[in-house]
Amino acid sequence: MSTEWTWDFNGYDPKKERTVEALCTLGNGRSATRGAAPESTAGTAHYPGTYAAGCSNRLSSNVAGEKVCNEDMVNLPDWSRMRYRCLPDDGPAGEWLTPDDPSVRCCSASLDLRGGILTRHLFFQDGHGRRLGVTHTRLVHMGDPYLAIQRTAFHGYGWSGVIEVES
C-alpha cells in the first residue's frame, strides 16, 4: 500500500520494469543507481545502471552532413549485481533465479522516499517444491557520498540445503 512517503510496486510486468527501475533510482548528488533488481542483467526488461556526477563521454557524429557533439552519461560497473540458486542436499542444483524466472510467485518493490531506502521482495517456488523468499534492501547514503549499501536476506521454506551466491 503506497502512502504519502512510500511508493509500492506490486507484481512484476516486464513491460513496466524499466519504468519501475527509473522511479526507484537512488542518488545522493555524487552518484545514482537505478532501482534494478540485483538479479537482472541488461536487456529488454531491465537496465541496471550506476552513474557518477561529472562522468560523461563526448562523441562527435555526422548527422545530415553536420558534425554534432553529444555528451552522454557513462554507465559504470554494476556494483549491485548478484545471482543465486538453491543447492539442496538431495536433488539437482536449481537455475539462477531472476524476477523473469517462471518459479516467481510474488515480486514487489517499495521505495521509502523519506528514508531513501529501496526494498525488493521476491518469492520463488520451483518444480521440486523448494520455496525461497529473498529481500534486498538498498541505500545510497546522503551523508557519505561514496557509500552505497545493499543487503540481501534469504529464507528457505520446506527444504534444506545451500544457497549459492555470486556477487
DSSP file with accessible surface (Angstrom, degrees, kcal/mol):
  #  RESIDUE AA STRUCTURE BP1 BP2  ACC     N-H-->O    O-->H-N    N-H-->O    O-->H-N    TCO  KAPPA ALPHA  PHI   PSI    X-CA   Y-CA   Z-CA
    1    1 A M              0   0  176      0, 0.0     2,-0.2     0, 0.0     8,-0.1   0.000 360.0 360.0 360.0 120.8    0.0    0.0    0.0
    2    2 A S        -     0   0   66      6,-0.2     2,-0.2     2,-0.0     5,-0.2  -0.507 360.0-174.1 -74.4 143.3    1.5    3.3   -1.1
    3    3 A T  B >   -A    6   0A  73      3,-1.2     3,-1.0    -2,-0.2     5,-0.1  -0.664  46.9 -80.4-121.7-173.7    1.5    6.1    1.4
    4    4 A E  T 3  S+     0   0  165      1,-0.3    -2,-0.0    -2,-0.2     3,-0.0   0.838 132.3  29.0 -58.4 -34.7    2.5    9.8    1.3
    5    5 A W  T 3  S+     0   0  107    108,-0.1   108,-2.4     1,-0.0   109,-0.8   0.236 114.4  68.8-112.8  11.3    6.2    8.8    1.7
    6    6 A T  E <   -AB   3 112A  30     -3,-1.0    -3,-1.2   106,-0.2     2,-0.5  -0.997  56.7-159.6-135.7 134.7    6.2    5.4    0.1
    7    7 A W  E     - B   0 111A 101    104,-2.3   104,-2.9    -2,-0.4     2,-0.4  -0.963  15.9-165.3-109.0 125.6    5.8    4.1   -3.4
    8    8 A D  E     - B   0 110A  34     -2,-0.5     2,-0.5   102,-0.2   102,-0.2  -0.925  10.9-169.9-114.5 135.9    4.9    0.5   -3.7
    9    9 A F  E     - B   0 109A  49    100,-3.3   100,-2.3    -2,-0.4     2,-0.4  -0.954  13.8-169.3-123.5 104.7    5.1   -1.5   -6.9
   10   10 A N  E     + B   0 108A 125     -2,-0.5    98,-0.2    98,-0.2     2,-0.1  -0.805  49.7  13.1-101.8 139.9    3.3   -4.9   -6.5
   11   11 A G  S    S-     0   0   48     96,-2.4     2,-0.4    -2,-0.4    98,-0.1  -0.229  82.0 -94.0  87.9 175.2    3.6   -7.7   -9.1
   12   12 A Y        +     0   0   53     -2,-0.1     3,-0.1    96,-0.1    -1,-0.1  -0.984  36.0 171.2-136.5 123.1    6.1   -8.0  -11.9
   13   13 A D    >>  -     0   0   60     -2,-0.4     3,-1.9     1,-0.1     4,-1.1  -0.952  22.6-153.7-130.8 108.9    5.4   -6.9  -15.5
   14   14 A P  T 34 S+     0   0   59      0, 0.0     4,-0.5     0, 0.0     3,-0.4   0.828  96.2  59.3 -53.2 -30.6    8.5   -7.0  -17.8
   15   15 A K  T 34 S+     0   0  193      1,-0.2     4,-0.1     2,-0.1     3,-0.1   0.754 114.2  35.6 -70.6 -23.3    6.9   -4.2  -20.0
   16   16 A K  T <> S+     0   0  135     -3,-1.9     4,-2.0     1,-0.1     3,-0.5   0.459  91.2  94.7-105.3  -4.7    6.8   -1.8  -17.0
   17   17 A E  H  X S+     0   0    8     -4,-1.1     4,-2.9    -3,-0.4     5,-0.2   0.870  80.0  55.0 -63.6 -38.3   10.0   -2.9  -15.2
   18   18 A R  H  > S+     0   0  102     -4,-0.5     4,-2.1     1,-0.2    -1,-0.2   0.880 108.6  50.4 -63.1 -33.5   12.2   -0.2  -16.8
   19   19 A T  H  > S+     0   0   88     -3,-0.5     4,-2.8     2,-0.2     5,-0.2   0.933 110.6  48.5 -67.6 -44.1    9.8    2.5  -15.5
   20   20 A V  H  X S+     0   0   17     -4,-2.0     4,-1.9     1,-0.2    -2,-0.2   0.935 110.9  51.4 -59.9 -45.0    9.9    0.9  -12.0
   21   21 A E  H  < S+     0   0    0     -4,-2.9    14,-2.6     1,-0.2    -1,-0.2   0.912 112.1  46.4 -59.2 -42.0   13.7    0.9  -12.2
   22   22 A A  H >< S+     0   0   48     -4,-2.1     3,-1.4     1,-0.2    -2,-0.2   0.933 112.9  48.1 -67.5 -45.0   13.8    4.6  -13.2
   23   23 A L  H 3< S+     0   0   80     -4,-2.8    -1,-0.2     1,-0.3    -2,-0.2   0.782 111.5  51.8 -67.0 -26.1   11.3    5.6  -10.5
   24   24 A C  T 3< S+     0   0    0     -4,-1.9    -1,-0.3    -5,-0.2    -2,-0.2   0.186  78.2 137.1 -97.2  16.7   13.3    3.7   -7.8
   25   25 A T    <   -     0   0   54     -3,-1.4     2,-0.5     9,-0.1     9,-0.2  -0.416  42.0-151.3 -63.3 135.1   16.6    5.2   -8.6
   26   26 A L  E     +F   33   0B  11      7,-2.6     7,-2.9    -2,-0.1     2,-0.3  -0.941  24.9 160.7-110.8 131.4   18.6    6.2   -5.5
   27   27 A G  E     -F   32   0B  40     -2,-0.5     5,-0.2     5,-0.3   113,-0.1  -0.961  32.2-167.1-147.1 163.5   21.1    9.1   -5.7
   28   28 A N        -     0   0   21      3,-2.0     4,-0.1    -2,-0.3    -1,-0.0   0.203  62.1 -90.7-136.9  14.3   22.9   11.5   -3.4
   29   29 A G  S    S+     0   0   73      2,-0.4     3,-0.1     1,-0.1   113,-0.1   0.070 124.3  59.8  95.0 -26.0   24.3   14.2   -5.8
   30   30 A R  S    S-     0   0   94      1,-0.4    23,-2.7    22,-0.1     2,-0.3   0.784 119.0  -2.7 -97.7 -42.6   27.6   12.3   -6.3
   31   31 A S  E     - G   0  52B  29     21,-0.3    -3,-2.0     2,-0.0    -2,-0.4  -0.969  57.5-156.0-146.7 163.5   26.2    9.1   -7.8
   32   32 A A  E     -FG  27  51B  28     19,-2.4    19,-2.8    -2,-0.3     2,-0.4  -0.996   3.5-160.8-143.7 140.3   22.9    7.4   -8.6
   33   33 A T  E     -FG  26  50B   2     -7,-2.9    -7,-2.6    -2,-0.3    17,-0.2  -0.991  23.7-123.1-124.5 126.0   21.9    3.8   -9.1
   34   34 A R        -     0   0   39     15,-2.9     2,-0.6    -2,-0.4    15,-0.2  -0.270  29.0-111.6 -60.9 155.2   18.8    2.7  -10.9
   35   35 A G        +     0   0    0    -14,-2.6    -1,-0.1   -15,-0.2   -13,-0.1  -0.023  63.1 148.9 -83.0  35.3   16.4    0.6   -8.9
   36   36 A A        -     0   0    2     -2,-0.6    10,-0.1    13,-0.2   -18,-0.0  -0.352  57.6-100.5 -69.8 146.3   17.0   -2.6  -11.0
   37   37 A A    >   -     0   0    1      1,-0.1     3,-1.9     4,-0.1    -1,-0.1  -0.463  28.9-126.8 -62.7 136.1   16.7   -6.0   -9.3
   38   38 A P  T 3  S+     0   0    0      0, 0.0    44,-1.9     0, 0.0    -1,-0.1   0.789 108.3  58.1 -58.4 -26.5   20.2   -7.2   -8.4
   39   39 A E  T 3  S+     0   0    3     42,-0.2     2,-0.2     2,-0.0    42,-0.1   0.604  90.7  95.7 -77.6 -12.1   19.5  -10.5  -10.3
   40   40 A S    <   -     0   0    2     -3,-1.9     2,-0.3    58,-0.1    42,-0.1  -0.492  55.9-158.8 -88.3 150.8   18.7   -8.7  -13.5
   41   41 A T        -     0   0   82     -2,-0.2     5,-0.3    40,-0.1     4,-0.1  -0.840  41.8 -77.6-117.5 161.3   21.0   -8.1  -16.5
   42   42 A A  S    S+     0   0   68     -2,-0.3     2,-0.3     5,-0.1     5,-0.2  -0.317  78.6 109.6 -61.4 133.8   20.6   -5.5  -19.2
   43   43 A G  S    S-     0   0   36      3,-2.8    -1,-0.0    -3,-0.0    -3,-0.0  -0.921  83.0 -49.4-175.5-159.0   18.0   -6.5  -21.7
   44   44 A T  S    S+     0   0  145     -2,-0.3   -26,-0.2     1,-0.2    -2,-0.1   0.840 134.8  33.2 -67.6 -31.5   14.5   -5.6  -23.0
   45   45 A A  S    S+     0   0    8     -4,-0.1     2,-0.3     1,-0.1    -1,-0.2   0.734 120.5  43.1 -95.9 -24.7   13.0   -5.7  -19.4
   46   46 A H        +     0   0    7     -5,-0.3    -3,-2.8   -29,-0.1    -1,-0.1  -0.926  44.5 178.5-128.9 149.0   15.9   -4.4  -17.3
   47   47 A Y        -     0   0   87     -2,-0.3   -11,-0.1    -5,-0.2    -5,-0.1  -0.608  16.0-166.8-145.7  78.5   18.6   -1.7  -17.5
   48   48 A P        +     0   0   13      0, 0.0     2,-0.3     0, 0.0   -13,-0.1  -0.412  21.2 166.1 -62.4 143.9   20.8   -1.7  -14.4
   49   49 A G        -     0   0    1    -15,-0.2   -15,-2.9    -2,-0.1     2,-0.4  -0.956  30.3-168.2-164.0 141.4   22.9    1.4  -14.1
   50   50 A T  E     -G   33   0B  11     26,-0.5    26,-3.2    -2,-0.3     2,-0.4  -0.999  18.1-173.1-128.4 134.1   25.1    3.5  -11.9
   51   51 A Y  E     -G   32   0B  40    -19,-2.8   -19,-2.4    -2,-0.4     2,-0.4  -0.953  10.9-149.8-130.1 144.7   26.1    7.0  -12.9
   52   52 A A  E >   -G   31   0B  22     22,-0.4     3,-2.0    -2,-0.4   -21,-0.3  -0.925  31.3-102.4-116.6 142.2   28.5    9.5  -11.3
   53   53 A A  T 3  S+     0   0   62    -23,-2.7     3,-0.1    -2,-0.4   -23,-0.0  -0.340 107.9  13.3 -59.5 132.6   28.3   13.2  -11.4
   54   54 A G  T 3  S+     0   0   85      1,-0.2     2,-0.9    -2,-0.0    -1,-0.3   0.440  93.7 120.6  81.2   0.4   30.7   14.6  -14.0
   55   55 A C    <   +     0   0   48     -3,-2.0    19,-1.6    19,-0.1     2,-0.3  -0.820  38.2 135.5-101.1  98.7   31.4   11.2  -15.5
   56   56 A S  E     -H   73   0C  54     -2,-0.9     2,-0.4    17,-0.2    17,-0.2  -0.889  47.2-130.0-139.1 170.3   30.4   11.5  -19.2
   57   57 A N  E     -H   72   0C  81     15,-2.6    15,-2.6    -2,-0.3     2,-0.5  -0.990  15.4-151.2-127.9 127.9   31.7   10.7  -22.7
   58   58 A R  E     +H   71   0C 166     -2,-0.4     2,-0.3    13,-0.2    13,-0.2  -0.894  21.8 170.7-104.7 123.9   31.8   13.2  -25.5
   59   59 A L  E     -H   70   0C  95     11,-2.5    11,-3.0    -2,-0.5     2,-0.4  -0.972  23.6-140.7-130.9 147.5   31.5   11.8  -29.1
   60   60 A S  E     -H   69   0C  62     -2,-0.3     2,-0.3     9,-0.2     9,-0.2  -0.871  21.6-178.2-106.9 141.3   31.1   13.5  -32.4
   61   61 A S  E     -H   68   0C  55      7,-2.8     7,-3.4    -2,-0.4     2,-0.6  -0.957  29.6-119.7-134.2 153.4   28.8   12.2  -35.1
   62   62 A N  E     +H   67   0C 137     -2,-0.3     2,-0.5     5,-0.2     5,-0.2  -0.849  33.5 179.1 -92.5 119.1   27.9   13.2  -38.6
   63   63 A V  E >  S-H   66   0C  79      3,-3.2     3,-2.0    -2,-0.6    -2,-0.0  -0.974  71.2 -23.8-124.7 114.0   24.2   13.9  -38.8
   64   64 A A  T 3  S-     0   0  101     -2,-0.5    -1,-0.1     1,-0.3     3,-0.1   0.884 127.8 -49.8  52.2  43.0   22.8   15.0  -42.2
   65   65 A G  T 3  S+     0   0   75      1,-0.2     2,-0.4     0, 0.0    -1,-0.3   0.475 118.6 110.0  79.6   1.7   26.3   16.2  -43.2
   66   66 A E  E <  S-H   63   0C 136     -3,-2.0    -3,-3.2     2,-0.0     2,-0.6  -0.879  71.0-122.4-111.3 143.2   26.8   18.2  -40.0
   67   67 A K  E     -H   62   0C 154     -2,-0.4     2,-0.4    -5,-0.2    -5,-0.2  -0.736  33.1-172.0 -83.3 120.4   29.2   17.4  -37.2
   68   68 A V  E     -H   61   0C  52     -7,-3.4    -7,-2.8    -2,-0.6     2,-0.5  -0.971  11.5-150.3-119.3 127.8   27.2   17.0  -33.9
   69   69 A C  E     -H   60   0C  81     -2,-0.4     2,-0.4    -9,-0.2    -9,-0.2  -0.845  15.2-173.0 -98.6 131.5   28.8   16.7  -30.5
   70   70 A N  E     -H   59   0C  73    -11,-3.0   -11,-2.5    -2,-0.5     2,-0.5  -0.965  14.2-156.0-122.2 141.7   27.0   14.7  -27.8
   71   71 A E  E     -H   58   0C 103     -2,-0.4     2,-0.4   -13,-0.2   -13,-0.2  -0.979  20.7-175.3-116.1 118.7   27.9   14.3  -24.2
   72   72 A D  E     -H   57   0C  89    -15,-2.6   -15,-2.6    -2,-0.5     2,-0.1  -0.894  29.1-108.7-117.0 146.3   26.4   11.1  -22.7
   73   73 A M  E     -H   56   0C 139     -2,-0.4     2,-0.5   -17,-0.2   -17,-0.2  -0.417  35.3-126.2 -66.3 145.3   26.4    9.8  -19.1
   74   74 A V        -     0   0   49    -19,-1.6     2,-0.8   -22,-0.2   -22,-0.4  -0.842  12.0-133.6 -97.8 128.5   28.6    6.7  -18.7
   75   75 A N        -     0   0   59     -2,-0.5   -24,-0.2   -24,-0.1     3,-0.1  -0.731  28.3-149.6 -80.8 111.9   27.0    3.6  -17.2
   76   76 A L        -     0   0   53    -26,-3.2   -26,-0.5    -2,-0.8     3,-0.0  -0.260  35.6 -66.4 -77.2 167.9   29.6    2.5  -14.5
   77   77 A P        -     0   0  116      0, 0.0     2,-1.1     0, 0.0    -1,-0.2  -0.235  58.2-105.6 -55.5 144.7   30.1   -1.1  -13.5
   78   78 A D    >   -     0   0   48      1,-0.2     3,-0.9    -3,-0.1   -45,-0.0  -0.587  38.0-180.0 -79.9  98.7   27.0   -2.6  -11.7
   79   79 A W  T 3  S+     0   0   90     -2,-1.1    -1,-0.2     1,-0.2   -29,-0.0   0.720  78.4  56.8 -72.1 -19.3   28.0   -2.8   -8.0
   80   80 A S  T 3  S+     0   0    3     87,-0.1    -1,-0.2    69,-0.0    -2,-0.1   0.566  77.0 126.1 -91.0  -6.1   24.7   -4.2   -7.0
   81   81 A R    <   +     0   0   75     -3,-0.9     2,-0.3    86,-0.1   -42,-0.2  -0.225  26.8 146.5 -61.1 131.4   24.8   -7.3   -9.3
   82   82 A M        -     0   0   19    -44,-1.9     2,-0.3    85,-0.2    85,-0.2  -0.973  24.3-164.4-155.4 157.3   24.3  -10.7   -7.7
   83   83 A R  E     +I  166   0D  79     83,-2.4    83,-2.9    -2,-0.3     2,-0.3  -0.976   9.9 179.8-141.8 159.2   22.8  -14.0   -8.6
   84   84 A Y  E     -I  165   0D   0     13,-0.4    13,-2.7    -2,-0.3     2,-0.3  -0.978   7.3-176.4-155.2 159.2   21.8  -17.0   -6.5
   85   85 A R  E     -I  164   0D  63     79,-1.7    79,-2.6    -2,-0.3     2,-0.4  -0.979  33.2 -99.5-156.4 160.5   20.4  -20.5   -6.8
   86   86 A C  E     -I  163   0D   7      9,-0.4     8,-2.8    -2,-0.3    77,-0.2  -0.674  25.3-172.5 -87.4 133.2   19.3  -23.3   -4.5
   87   87 A L  E     -I  162   0D  48     75,-3.9    75,-2.7    -2,-0.4     6,-0.2  -0.795  16.9-166.0-122.1  84.8   21.7  -26.3   -4.0
   88   88 A P  E >   -I  161   0D  14      0, 0.0     3,-0.7     0, 0.0    73,-0.3  -0.296  27.2-123.2 -73.0 159.4   19.7  -28.8   -1.9
   89   89 A D  T 3  S+     0   0  123     71,-1.2    72,-0.1     1,-0.2    70,-0.0   0.813 107.1  33.9 -66.5 -31.6   21.3  -31.8   -0.2
   90   90 A D  T 3  S+     0   0  143     70,-0.3    -1,-0.2     2,-0.1    71,-0.0  -0.084 115.2  37.6-123.1  35.2   19.1  -34.3   -2.0
   91   91 A G  S <  S-     0   0   39     -3,-0.7     3,-0.1     3,-0.0     2,-0.0  -0.970  87.7 -58.4-167.1-179.1   18.4  -33.0   -5.5
   92   92 A P        -     0   0   73      0, 0.0     2,-0.1     0, 0.0    -2,-0.1  -0.322  58.6 -96.1 -73.6 154.2   19.7  -31.2   -8.5
   93   93 A A        -     0   0   51     -6,-0.2    -6,-0.2     1,-0.1     2,-0.1  -0.445  43.6-125.8 -65.0 139.0   21.0  -27.7   -8.4
   94   94 A G        -     0   0   13     -8,-2.8     2,-0.1     1,-0.1    -1,-0.1  -0.276  27.4 -92.4 -78.6 172.7   18.4  -25.1   -9.4
   95   95 A E        -     0   0  141      1,-0.1    -9,-0.4    -2,-0.1     2,-0.2  -0.414  52.3 -84.3 -76.8 161.9   18.7  -22.5  -12.1
   96   96 A W        -     0   0   48    -11,-0.1     2,-0.3    -2,-0.1   -11,-0.2  -0.512  55.3-126.1 -65.4 132.5   20.0  -19.0  -11.3
   97   97 A L        +     0   0   14    -13,-2.7   -13,-0.4    -2,-0.2    -1,-0.1  -0.659  38.2 160.2 -93.5 139.5   16.9  -17.1  -10.1
   98   98 A T    >   -     0   0   39     -2,-0.3     3,-1.9   -15,-0.1     6,-0.2  -0.927  55.3-100.5-143.0 166.3   15.7  -13.8  -11.5
   99   99 A P  T 3  S+     0   0    3      0, 0.0     5,-0.1     0, 0.0    -2,-0.0   0.746 123.0  59.1 -61.8 -19.2   12.4  -11.9  -11.5
  100  100 A D  T 3  S+     0   0   76      3,-0.0    -3,-0.0   -86,-0.0   -88,-0.0   0.500  80.2 112.8 -86.9  -4.7   11.9  -13.3  -15.0
  101  101 A D  S X  S-     0   0   33     -3,-1.9     3,-1.8     1,-0.1    -4,-0.0  -0.437  73.4-129.9 -69.7 139.9   12.1  -16.9  -13.8
  102  102 A P  T 3  S+     0   0  116      0, 0.0    -1,-0.1     0, 0.0    -2,-0.0   0.684 103.7  70.0 -65.5 -13.2    8.8  -18.9  -14.1
  103  103 A S  T 3  S+     0   0   10     21,-0.1    22,-2.5     2,-0.0     2,-0.3   0.532  70.5 114.8 -82.6  -1.6    9.2  -20.0  -10.5
  104  104 A V  E <   + C   0 124A  27     -3,-1.8    20,-0.3    20,-0.2     3,-0.1  -0.504  33.8 170.2 -70.2 126.6    8.5  -16.4   -9.2
  105  105 A R  E     +     0   0A 142     18,-3.5     2,-0.3     1,-0.4    19,-0.2   0.629  67.9  16.1-107.0 -24.2    5.3  -16.4   -7.2
  106  106 A C  E     + C   0 123A  71     17,-1.4    17,-2.3   -95,-0.1    -1,-0.4  -0.985  60.6 173.7-153.2 139.7    5.5  -12.9   -5.8
  107  107 A C  E     + C   0 122A   6     -2,-0.3   -96,-2.4    15,-0.2     2,-0.3  -0.974  10.2 158.9-149.9 132.2    7.6   -9.9   -6.6
  108  108 A S  E     -BC  10 121A  19     13,-2.4    13,-2.2    -2,-0.3     2,-0.3  -0.990  21.5-156.5-151.6 158.3    7.4   -6.3   -5.2
  109  109 A A  E     -BC   9 120A   3   -100,-2.3  -100,-3.3    -2,-0.3     2,-0.4  -0.992   9.3-171.0-134.4 142.3    9.4   -3.2   -4.8
  110  110 A S  E     -BC   8 119A  29      9,-2.7     9,-2.8    -2,-0.3     2,-0.6  -0.990   6.7-160.0-138.1 126.5    8.9   -0.4   -2.3
  111  111 A L  E     -BC   7 118A   8   -104,-2.9  -104,-2.3    -2,-0.4     2,-1.0  -0.933   7.4-153.9-110.3 115.8   10.7    2.9   -2.2
  112  112 A D  E  >> -BC   6 117A  58      5,-2.9     4,-1.9    -2,-0.6     5,-1.2  -0.796  10.7-170.4 -85.1 102.3   10.7    4.8    1.1
  113  113 A L  T  45S+     0   0   64   -108,-2.4    -1,-0.2    -2,-1.0  -107,-0.1   0.831  81.7  50.4 -68.2 -33.3   11.0    8.4   -0.1
  114  114 A R  T  45S+     0   0  171   -109,-0.8    -1,-0.2     1,-0.2  -108,-0.1   0.928 121.8  31.4 -71.2 -45.1   11.7    9.8    3.4
  115  115 A G  T  45S-     0   0   38   -110,-0.2    -2,-0.2     2,-0.1    -1,-0.2   0.610 100.7-128.9 -88.8 -14.0   14.5    7.3    4.3
  116  116 A G  T  <5 +     0   0   25     -4,-1.9    24,-0.6     1,-0.2     2,-0.5   0.874  58.9 142.6  68.2  37.1   15.8    6.8    0.7
  117  117 A I  E   < -CD 112 139A  56     -5,-1.2    -5,-2.9    22,-0.1     2,-0.5  -0.941  38.6-157.4-118.4 129.6   15.6    3.1    1.0
  118  118 A L  E     -CD 111 138A   3     20,-2.3    20,-2.8    -2,-0.5     2,-0.4  -0.905  11.5-172.2-103.5 128.1   14.6    0.7   -1.7
  119  119 A T  E     -CD 110 137A  31     -9,-2.8    -9,-2.7    -2,-0.5     2,-0.4  -0.985   2.7-171.0-123.1 129.1   13.3   -2.7   -0.7
  120  120 A R  E     -CD 109 136A   7     16,-2.6    16,-2.8    -2,-0.4     2,-0.4  -0.979   3.0-165.7-118.8 133.6   12.6   -5.6   -3.1
  121  121 A H  E     +CD 108 135A  81    -13,-2.2   -13,-2.4    -2,-0.4     2,-0.3  -0.965   8.5 176.8-118.2 136.1   10.8   -8.8   -2.2
  122  122 A L  E     -CD 107 134A   6     12,-2.6    12,-2.9    -2,-0.4     2,-0.4  -0.982  10.7-165.5-133.6 147.3   10.8  -12.0   -4.3
  123  123 A F  E     -CD 106 133A  52    -17,-2.3   -18,-3.5    -2,-0.3   -17,-1.4  -0.988  11.3-171.6-135.5 122.9    9.3  -15.3   -3.5
  124  124 A F  E     -CD 104 132A   4      8,-2.8     8,-2.3    -2,-0.4     2,-0.3  -0.870  12.8-177.2-113.9 147.7   10.2  -18.4   -5.6
  125  125 A Q  E     - D   0 131A  71    -22,-2.5     6,-0.2    -2,-0.3     2,-0.1  -0.919  16.8-161.9-141.8 117.8    8.8  -21.9   -5.7
  126  126 A D    >   -     0   0   36      4,-2.2     3,-1.8    -2,-0.3   -32,-0.0  -0.293  37.7 -92.4 -94.0-179.9   10.4  -24.4   -8.1
  127  127 A G  T 3  S+     0   0   86      1,-0.3    -1,-0.1     2,-0.1   -24,-0.0   0.589 122.0  60.6 -68.1 -11.0    9.3  -27.7   -9.5
  128  128 A H  T 3  S-     0   0  121      2,-0.1    -1,-0.3   -37,-0.0     3,-0.1   0.298 119.4-106.1 -97.8   6.4   10.9  -29.6   -6.6
  129  129 A G  S <  S+     0   0   37     -3,-1.8     2,-0.4     1,-0.3    -2,-0.1   0.498  71.5 145.7  84.1   2.5    8.8  -27.8   -4.0
  130  130 A R        -     0   0   16     26,-0.0    -4,-2.2   -44,-0.0     2,-0.4  -0.605  30.4-164.0 -76.2 130.7   11.6  -25.6   -2.8
  131  131 A R  E     -DE 125 157A  91     26,-1.5    26,-2.8    -2,-0.4     2,-0.4  -0.950   7.0-175.6-116.8 138.3   10.4  -22.2   -1.7
  132  132 A L  E     -DE 124 156A   2     -8,-2.3    -8,-2.8    -2,-0.4     2,-0.4  -0.991  11.9-159.1-138.8 124.3   12.7  -19.3   -1.3
  133  133 A G  E     -DE 123 155A  10     22,-3.1    22,-2.3    -2,-0.4     2,-0.4  -0.875  13.9-170.8 -99.5 136.2   12.0  -15.8    0.0
  134  134 A V  E     -DE 122 154A   1    -12,-2.9   -12,-2.6    -2,-0.4     2,-0.4  -0.996   7.0-173.1-130.9 131.3   14.5  -13.1   -0.9
  135  135 A T  E     -DE 121 153A  40     18,-2.3    18,-2.5    -2,-0.4     2,-0.4  -0.991   3.0-168.9-126.8 122.8   14.6   -9.5    0.4
  136  136 A H  E     -DE 120 152A   4    -16,-2.8   -16,-2.6    -2,-0.4     2,-0.4  -0.936   1.6-171.0-107.3 134.4   17.0   -6.9   -1.0
  137  137 A T  E     -DE 119 151A  31     14,-2.8    14,-2.8    -2,-0.4     2,-0.4  -0.995   8.4-174.4-125.3 128.6   17.5   -3.6    0.8
  138  138 A R  E     +DE 118 150A   6    -20,-2.8   -20,-2.3    -2,-0.4     2,-0.3  -0.966   8.3 176.2-130.3 142.7   19.5   -0.8   -0.9
  139  139 A L  E     -DE 117 149A  47     10,-2.6    10,-3.1    -2,-0.4     2,-0.6  -0.998  19.2-159.0-143.9 134.4   20.6    2.6    0.3
  140  140 A V  E     - E   0 148A   7    -24,-0.6     8,-0.2    -2,-0.3  -113,-0.1  -0.981  38.4-124.6-110.5 112.7   22.8    5.3   -1.4
  141  141 A H        -     0   0   69      6,-2.2     6,-0.3    -2,-0.6   -25,-0.1  -0.334  19.9-163.0 -70.2 133.6   24.0    7.4    1.6
  142  142 A M  S    S+     0   0  143      1,-0.1    -1,-0.1    -2,-0.1   -26,-0.0   0.816  90.4  48.6 -80.4 -33.6   23.3   11.1    1.6
  143  143 A G  S    S+     0   0   64      1,-0.3    -1,-0.1     2,-0.1    -2,-0.0   0.826 117.2  39.3 -78.8 -33.1   25.9   11.9    4.3
  144  144 A D  S >  S-     0   0   71      3,-0.1     3,-2.2     1,-0.1    -1,-0.3  -0.911  71.6-162.6-118.2 102.0   28.8   10.0    2.8
  145  145 A P  T 3  S+     0   0   49      0, 0.0  -117,-0.1     0, 0.0    -1,-0.1   0.628  88.6  53.9 -65.5  -9.4   28.7   10.4   -1.0
  146  146 A Y  T 3  S+     0   0  173   -116,-0.0     2,-0.5    -3,-0.0    -3,-0.0   0.311  90.2  94.7-103.5   8.2   31.0    7.4   -1.5
  147  147 A L    <   +     0   0   65     -3,-2.2    -6,-2.2    -6,-0.3     2,-0.4  -0.894  39.2 161.0-110.8 124.3   28.8    5.0    0.5
  148  148 A A  E     -E  140   0A  37     -2,-0.5     2,-0.4    -8,-0.2    -8,-0.2  -0.993  17.1-164.5-135.7 139.4   26.2    2.7   -1.1
  149  149 A I  E     -E  139   0A  77    -10,-3.1   -10,-2.6    -2,-0.4     2,-0.4  -0.969  12.5-178.3-130.4 141.1   24.9   -0.4    0.7
  150  150 A Q  E     -E  138   0A  44     -2,-0.4     2,-0.4   -12,-0.2   -12,-0.2  -0.989   5.8-172.6-137.5 129.7   22.9   -3.4   -0.4
  151  151 A R  E     -E  137   0A 158    -14,-2.8   -14,-2.8    -2,-0.4     2,-0.4  -0.975   3.2-166.5-120.5 136.1   21.8   -6.2    2.0
  152  152 A T  E     -E  136   0A  31     -2,-0.4     2,-0.4   -16,-0.2   -16,-0.2  -0.987   1.3-168.6-124.3 130.7   20.2   -9.4    0.8
  153  153 A A  E     -E  135   0A  47    -18,-2.5   -18,-2.3    -2,-0.4     2,-0.4  -0.966   5.0-160.3-118.6 136.0   18.4  -11.9    3.2
  154  154 A F  E     -E  134   0A  63     -2,-0.4     2,-0.4   -20,-0.2   -20,-0.2  -0.909   7.1-174.2-114.9 143.3   17.3  -15.4    2.1
  155  155 A H  E     -E  133   0A 104    -22,-2.3   -22,-3.1    -2,-0.4     2,-0.3  -0.943  10.7-155.3-139.4 114.2   14.7  -17.5    3.8
  156  156 A G  E     -E  132   0A  36     -2,-0.4     2,-0.5   -24,-0.2   -24,-0.2  -0.710   6.7-160.0 -88.5 141.1   14.1  -21.1    2.7
  157  157 A Y  E     -E  131   0A  89    -26,-2.8   -26,-1.5    -2,-0.3     3,-0.1  -0.982  67.6  -6.4-123.6 122.3   10.8  -22.8    3.3
  158  158 A G  S    S+     0   0   72     -2,-0.5     2,-0.3     1,-0.1    -1,-0.1   0.678 115.0  71.5  75.8  20.8   10.2  -26.6    3.3
  159  159 A W        -     0   0   49    -28,-0.1     2,-0.4     2,-0.1    -1,-0.1  -0.987  62.8-141.0-157.6 159.7   13.7  -27.7    2.2
  160  160 A S        +     0   0   76     -2,-0.3   -71,-1.2    -3,-0.1   -70,-0.3  -0.958  49.2  89.0-124.7 147.2   17.3  -27.8    3.5
  161  161 A G  E     -I   88   0D  35     -2,-0.4     2,-0.3   -73,-0.3    -5,-0.1  -0.989  68.0 -58.8 161.5-161.4   20.3  -27.1    1.5
  162  162 A V  E     -I   87   0D  83    -75,-2.7   -75,-3.9    -2,-0.3     2,-0.6  -0.859  29.2-141.7-117.8 145.9   22.7  -24.4    0.5
  163  163 A I  E     -I   86   0D  46     -2,-0.3     2,-0.5   -77,-0.2   -77,-0.2  -0.952  18.3-147.8-106.4 119.6   22.1  -21.2   -1.4
  164  164 A E  E     -I   85   0D  58    -79,-2.6   -79,-1.7    -2,-0.6     2,-0.4  -0.787  18.3-170.4 -87.7 128.4   25.0  -20.4   -3.8
  165  165 A V  E     -I   84   0D  65     -2,-0.5     2,-0.4   -81,-0.2   -81,-0.2  -0.975  12.0-171.0-124.4 132.6   25.5  -16.7   -4.2
  166  166 A E  E      I   83   0D  83    -83,-2.9   -83,-2.4    -2,-0.4    -2,-0.0  -0.989 360.0 360.0-118.9 133.0   27.7  -14.9   -6.7
  167  167 A S              0   0  127     -2,-0.4   -85,-0.2   -85,-0.2   -87,-0.1  -0.991 360.0 360.0-139.7 360.0   28.4  -11.2   -6.4
